[in-house]
Each structure stands twice: as structure tokens, then as C-alpha cells.
Amino acid sequence: KGDLISVPANTRHWFDFGEKLFVKAIRVFIDTSGWVPHYTESGVDAPYNALNLSA
């Protein structure tokens, strides 16, 4: 609780929400192009369960 991370621009990253499925995030960008995700399809997510927020 209370951890803070800073992800440098153009750094590939992902987050695991943990068992409680809770996160607070502040995203800061210079312009709206920073909001566009760029999926890598690297398979790094394979060991994790998919998160279904529609339930």
C-alpha cells in the first residue's frame, strides 16, 4: 500500500492487479497520443488469468 512507480516514456510495461483487484493510477501525458496502447503480443501475459470487468 502506498507504493509509487514511474514508468519512463516508451517503456513496455504491464500491471498485475493482485488478488484483491485494486489499483489507483494517475497517468500523465504531454498530448493525447500517450493514451493509445501499443500491444506487443509477446506472450508475457500468458501465465496470468484474464481480467473480466463486465461481471
N, C-alpha and C positions, 0 to 999 in steps of 0.2 A: 504494500500500500504506500502511495506517495512517491513511487518511482517516476523518474522523468528521463526520457530519451530524446535525443536529437538525431534525426536521420538526414545526412547531407544530401544535397540535390543530386539527382541521377544515380542514387544508390538503390539497388534492388533490395526490397525488404518485404516482410510479411509478419503477421502477428497471430499468435495463438491466444485466444481469449481465456483459456484455462477452464477448469471445471465449473466455475460459477458464471461463466459467460458474461463478464463485466469488464468494461474498459471505458475510460474517459479520454478523449483525444482533442487536441487543438491542432489544426492544420493551417499553416501559414504559407501563402504563395505570393509571388510578385504579380502574377496575372492568372487568368482562368485556365490556361493550358496546363497548369500544375495539377488540376483536378482530374485529368484524363489518365486512367490506369493503362499501363502497358504490360500485358500478360506475357510471361516468358514461356509457359508450357514446359518448364524444366522438370516437372515431376516432383519438386521439393515438397509439395503439399500431400503427396501420396500417403504418408503414414498417418495423416490426421483425418478425423471424421468431418464430413461436410457440415456446415452450419446452416440450418434451415430457420430463417427468421419469420417465416409465414405462419408458423404454428401458434 
